[in-house]
Structure formats: structure tokens, C-alpha cells
Amino acid sequence: MDGKVLLIGSNGFLGQHVKTLLINENIDFIDIEGKKHIDITNYDKFDKFLVSKNIETIINCSAFVGGISFGYKYQADLLEKNSQMSLNIYNLAKEHNIKRIINPISNCVYPGDIEVYEEKNFWNGSPHESVFNYGLAKRMTVALGKSFYEQYSISSTNVILSNMYGSNDHFDEERSHALGAIIKKVHHAKENNLEKVQIWGSGKPIREWLHVEDGARSLIKSLNLNEGFYLFNIGINKGSSIIEIANQISDSFQYEGSFEYDLSKPDGVMKKTVDGEYGKEVLNWSPEVNLKEGISKTVKWYINNYE
């Protein structure tokens, strides 16, 4: 590459891991840590930042996002803020002759009524109501990528990722996915000798989980793709129920209490797994960290760092 990589959101969960890989692989980059560094929803401030930076590729790890309760609470903000970020990124890429944009995309963009996510079904229905506005904003990001490639030859790689977990995740109930929230609850219960841990919903929803190191690796590997428009999944098409995840976390903590389920809380989509065959073909790579190993690593990190 002739120019630099700009990593946006390098202080975020995924962004921290992408930054580590950029450093380890000696890739020339600069970063925007987060909103307090440069607010990329502000077109003029973002524009001034990009002047004379010689950026060739943007990896956009910025997002305004949280768990299910967050999605119901901030519906307008989720649509507006995430859409504005994408609009500014693409318009300023055009103005500053930036050649490629790499977008990690949550798998909640897929229609809410399908169980196995395949790229051919991307547009075949609405996102689930629990993630509708965030999913819609990220669909617009994909559409911007396709249209800007066709009209302005700005390449876009849209990498659809399974639910991620790992070190530096959000672990509070409002901002985290179920796995992170359960880690926090089980740790709290073990430290305080509590016999029960409450879990939102029925525990029956099935999710596929991707360790954040694999998510970051997929974005770095995307730097090597030829120019063009890409949309592909990273996943293994193997899900686990929330109950199974809770039991694995419990084992990792050696917690001997039990779980109770709060049926007043929403489950969201009942099953979602990701067909990653096309993504494996595009990148010649597939996720490497299995769930048991990943949960064990995350629990160890939490014990040593979070409290």
C-alpha cells in the first residue's frame, strides 16, 4: 500500500484488537480513538483531520451500539448516529481520494425471520424489531459501499461478523451481549457467595459467537483483497444456546450456583448462525479460536483486569 491506514474507533472493543494487529504486522497507520478524539459525525472536524494525512484505506470500527435493552432505549440515536458516521466516511473518502473502506458489520443486519445467515438473503426481509434501527443503519453502510464503488470506484469490504466476545468487551447488562453480561454476573455471584444468577429471557435463544481476535484478523486480512465491492460473512454456522454459554462460563469460574431465567425480558431472535463458506473462500481463512478456549481466555482476562 502506498498510503496509510486510518483506523477509526481504536479505543473500542474491536478497534483495540485491530490496532494491536496493525502494530504487530508493521502496517503504517494512524487512528481516531473515539468521539472525544475526533467526532466523525461532525463533517467539518473530520474533514480537517483528513487533510494531508495520505490515507489510502479506512477501517471503520466506530459504532453507537449496545445490547437488546440499549436497542429499544435509543432507537432514533442508533439510526441517526450510525448513518451519519457512514455518510461522512464515504463522502470524505471521495473528497480526499481514499481508495478503500473496510466495514465490520453486525450480523443483525440480516432479516429477522431467518435462522442461518447467508449473503444471498441479505436483503430478503427486515431486521428483527429488537435491532431494527441499528441494522437499518448498517444496511445503509453496505448500500453506500456498493454505490460509491459503482460511481466513484471507491472499494468497499463489508465483513459481517457473528456476535463477538473477548477481552476489553462491555460487560454491563445494557451495553453488552449476553456472553459478557453473564461473565460479570457469575463473577459477582462467586465473589459474594450468591447461590443464583439471573439471566435475561428464557435462555433458549441460539447464537453463534466469534472471538474478537478472529474478528480483528478478518479485517486485517481484508487489506489484501483486490479492488471491488465485497460483502461476506465470517462464521462457522455453529450456534450455542444462552443456557449452554452460561454453563460454560460457570465452569470457567468454577461457580457452583444455579441460573434462573427472567421471562419478562425479551429473547430477541430465537436462533441465528452464520454461513461463513463464502467469506472463507474470499479470505482463504476462517476463525481459529474455538468457543471453549475463547470463553476461558475471556474469563481469565476479566478476573485479572476488569474489577
N, C-alpha and C positions, 0 to 999 in steps of 0.2 A: 504494500500500500504506500502511496506517495504522501498522503496526508495523515492527520491524526484521527484517532477515535475519540468521540465525545461520549462519555458515559453519563447519562442523566439519572439521578436518584442513587448515587453511590453510597449514601448513608442508609438506604432502605434494606429490607430483608434480602431480596435477591441481589440488589446492586452491590452490597458489600462483598458477596461471593464472586460476582463478576469482576469487581475491582481487584480482588486477590489474584484471580487467574490472569488478568491483563498484566499485572506486575510480574507474576511468576513466569509468564511467557515473553516478557520484554517487549510488549506491544506499546507503541507510542500513543499515549492517551492523555486527555485532560478530563476533569469531571466536574459536574454540578452536584453537590452533596444532597441538596434538597431545597425546599421552598425558602428557607431562611438564607440560603446562599444566593440563589437566583430563582425568582418566581417565574417559571416558564409560562404561566397563564398570562403574564404581562408581556405583550408583544414587544414593546419598545425596549424594555430592560433586557429581554432575551436577545433581541436584535443587536443591541450594543455589545453584549457579551461575545457574540459570534464574530464580530469584526476582527479581521486579520489573524484569526486563530488557525486557519488552514485545516479545517475539519473536512475529512473525506466521508466518514461514517458516523452515524449516531446510533448508539444502543440506548433505547429509551426504557429505563426501569422505573420511571416515575408513575405513580398512580395514587388516586384517592380511593381507598378500598378498605373493607373490613369484613367481618363475618355476617351471618344471617341477620342478626339484630341491627347491625350497622346499615345493612342494605335497606331495611324497612324505615329506619330513622332518617336517613339522609338521601332520599330518593332524588330530589332535584339537584343537590350538590354532586351526587355521583354522576349524573348525566352531564351537567354543565362543566364541572372542573375537568373531567377526563376528556370530554370532547374538545374543550379549549386547548388543552395541552397538545393534543394531536394536530389540531388545526394550525397552531403556531409552529409546531415542529415541521410540518410539511411545507407550509408557506415560506418559512425562513430557510428551509433546505433549498428551495427554489431560488430564493434571493441570494444565497451565499454559495451556490454551486456545490452543494453537498450531494454526494453521489449515491449513498445508500443509507437506509434506515432499517434497523432491526428492532422489532417489537415483540417482547414477550406478551402473550395473550392468554388470559384465563380461559379454561375450558367451559366456563359458564356462558360463553357466547353461543354455545350450541342450543338448538331447540330443546325446550324443557320436557318434551314428551318422548325423547329417545334415550335409550339406555347405553348404547355403545356409540361413542363419538367417532364418526368417520368424516373426512374432509368433504366428501360428496354431498353430505347432508347439512353442510354449514348454514345454508340459507333457507332450509326447509321447515320453517316454523319459528315462533317467538321464543326468546329466552324465558326461563322459568320466572314467575312473578317475584320470587324472593331475590332474584339478581337481575331483574329486567333492565333497570336503568344503567347499571354498570355494564351489563352485557351489550346493551344497545350502543353505548359509547365506544366499546372496544370493537364492535362490528363496524362502526364508522371509521375507526382507525384502519381496519382492513380495507374498507372501500376506498379510503383516501390513498392507501398504498397502491392499489390497483390502478386508480385513475391517474395518479401522479406519475406512475411508470408509463402508462399509455400516452399521456400528453406531454410530459416533461422528461421522460427517461430517467427518473429517479428510482433506483431499485429499492424494493421493499422485501424484507423477510419477516413473515409473521409466524412466530413459533408458539403454537398452542400447548400450554403446559398443564399437566394434571395438578391437583391440589398439592402445594408444596409445604414442606416442613423442614426443620433443621435448626441449627444454631442461629442466634440473633433474630428468631421469629418473634411475632407478637404472641404473648401468652395470656393476655387478659381476654375475658369472655366476649367482649364487644368487638374487638379488632381481630381476634384470631379465628382460624378454622378450628374444627372440633379437636384435632390432634393436639394442638398447642394448648388449648383451654384445659383439656383433660390432664396433660402433664402438670400444669400449675395446680389443679385441684387435687391430684393424687399426692403430689409433693406436700401440699399444705396439710392434707389429711394424715400423712405419715408423720410429719413433724409434730402434729398436735394430737396424735393418738386417736384420731376420729375413726369410727367404725364404718361409716358410709360416705360415699361420694355421689353427689347428684349430677346427672348428665342430662343435657337438654334433649327433649324429644324421646322417641321410642328406642333409640339405639340400633334400629334396623336399617337405616339408610346405608347403602354401599357406596364407597368412594375409592378411587384409585389415588395413591399417594406417591409423590415424586420428591426425592430428597433434593434440597435446594442446590447442592453441589452439582447434581446432574442437570438441573435447570440452567445453572450458570454455564456449565460446559457446553450445552446445546447452543447457547448464544455466541460463545467464542468460536465454536466450530462453524457457525453461520457466516463468520467473517471471510471464510474461504470459498463461499459459493460464487458462481458466475453471476453477472448482472441479470436482472429479471425480477419478476414478481413471484414470491413464494408464500404458500400457506400450507403448513403441515403440523401434525401432532407430534409431541414427544410423550410416549407412554408405552405400556406393556399389555393393556387390555386385561388387567387382573385387579379386582377390587377386594376390599375388606369392609365388613360392617363396622359401625361405630362400636358395637359391643366387642368385636374381635380386637379392634385397636385399643380399647380401654383395658382389655385383659393383658395385651402385650405390654402396655405401659405399666400396668400394675406389677407384672412380673419383673420388669426392668428396675422398678423401685423396691422390689421385694415387699410390696404392700399387701397386707393380709385381710383388709376390709372388703366390703362389697359395694356394688353400684346400685343406685336407684334412679329411675327414669322419670323425668318431669314431662308428662304427656300434654301439659298445657303449652309447651313450647313447640314451634314448628320444626318439622323434619327437613323441609326443603325437598329437592328432588330425591326420590327413593333410591335410584341407582344411577350411577354414571361411571363408566370406564372409558378408556381412550384407546382406539386402534392406532398404534404407532408404526405400522408397517411402512407407510409411505415416507414418514419422517426418517425412519431407519435407512431407507433407500437413498433419500436426499443427502443425508449427512454421513452415510456409511458408519453409523454409530447408534447405539441405543443405551438407555440408562443402565448404570453399573451398580448402584447402591441398593441392595435388597431391603425390604421393609424392616425385618428384624434387626439387621445391622444398623439401619438408619435410626430407628427408634432408640436403640441402645446408645448410639453416639449422641443423639439429641438430649436424652435424659442425663447423660454424664455432663454434657455442656451446661445444662440447666442447673444442676446441682452445684457446679463449680463457679458459675458466672451470674446467674440471674438474680438470686437473692442477695 
